[in-house]
């Protein structure tokens, strides 16, 4: 869980730890589970690739968000509003909603 590490390892500490590495890529795995009243559980997950910047950038958020650059972006998470990427974080919820709607139609 990122918040746990973000509170214990500051962005400058993470930069120091990563200084010797040339590969600064990684990914988040976003997972969600939906349990139906019948007891059936459906799991949804996907990866969100990112790269770590070499310096802190942005003022809209703190911590590691000032280092994380999502794939296809040139800005850190702290350099643009979260609403501009809400479609990424809501992907599993939209899949659940589609599945529920397809079952009821």
C-alpha atoms as one frame of an Amber mdcrd trajectory, in Angstrom:
protein
   0.000   0.000   0.000   1.616   3.164  -1.248   0.414   5.445   1.570   2.227
   3.252   4.129   5.575   3.554   2.343   5.012   7.167   1.334   4.739   8.098
   5.022   7.870   6.176   6.016  10.113   6.840   3.024  10.029  10.456   1.910
  10.370  11.467  -1.731  13.980  12.656  -1.159  14.815   9.333   0.531  13.319
   7.436  -2.416  15.367   9.530  -4.838  18.518   8.658  -2.869  17.625   4.956
  -2.935  17.008   5.056  -6.698  20.108   7.111  -7.583  22.140   4.052  -8.635
  19.420   2.553 -10.837  19.048   3.292 -14.529  15.645   1.610 -14.820  13.165
   3.853 -13.019  10.016   2.137 -14.296   7.398   0.365 -12.258   3.663  -0.104
 -12.049   0.709   0.028  -9.698  -1.626  -2.908  -9.679  -5.158  -1.719  -9.064
  -7.418  -4.505  -7.820 -11.087  -4.526  -6.889 -13.416  -7.349  -5.907 -17.196
  -7.466  -6.166 -19.135  -9.987  -4.076 -22.605 -10.823  -5.318 -25.403 -11.625
  -2.854 -25.152 -15.244  -4.080 -21.610 -15.394  -2.707 -19.906 -15.345  -6.110
 -16.882 -13.072  -6.114 -15.567 -11.401  -9.251 -12.094  -9.902  -9.267 -10.888
  -7.077 -11.477  -7.316  -5.833 -11.798  -5.039  -3.920 -14.122  -1.571  -2.402
 -14.146  -0.758   1.295 -14.325   2.815   1.703 -15.618   4.901   4.643 -14.427
   8.399   6.091 -14.289  10.010   7.867 -11.346  11.277  11.371 -12.063  14.829
  12.280 -11.085  13.653  15.250  -8.997  10.500  16.309  -7.180   8.077  18.303
  -9.328   4.629  19.786  -8.798   2.712  21.448  -6.005  -0.767  19.893  -6.247
   0.153  16.871  -4.118   2.934  15.818  -1.754   5.192  12.829  -1.274   5.816
  10.288  -3.999   3.179  11.966  -6.192   5.838  14.570  -6.891   7.979  11.790
  -8.479   5.521   9.477 -10.258   4.964  10.019 -13.988   2.271   7.820 -15.508
   3.001   6.151 -18.837   2.269   8.536 -21.700   2.619  11.611 -19.470   5.466
  14.053 -19.078   4.153  15.488 -15.806   4.278  14.044 -12.301   1.007  13.301
 -10.521   1.542  16.510  -8.523   1.713  18.629 -11.670  -1.872  18.170 -12.860
  -5.289  17.728 -11.218  -6.371  14.289 -10.083  -9.649  14.769 -11.972  -7.650
  14.527 -15.219  -6.823  10.888 -14.453  -9.927   9.741 -12.546 -10.806   7.519
 -15.531  -7.761   5.404 -14.692  -8.587   4.850 -11.020 -12.289   4.201 -11.775
 -11.613   1.565 -14.449 -12.515  -1.416 -12.227 -15.671   0.252 -10.890 -16.851
   0.919 -14.446 -16.217  -2.750 -15.311 -18.274  -3.830 -12.287 -21.106  -1.496
 -13.291 -21.067  -2.869 -16.868 -21.184  -6.444 -15.556 -24.100  -5.681 -13.241
 -26.011  -3.938 -16.034 -25.395  -6.816 -18.460 -26.723  -9.310 -15.896 -29.917
  -7.337 -15.341 -30.744  -6.751 -19.008
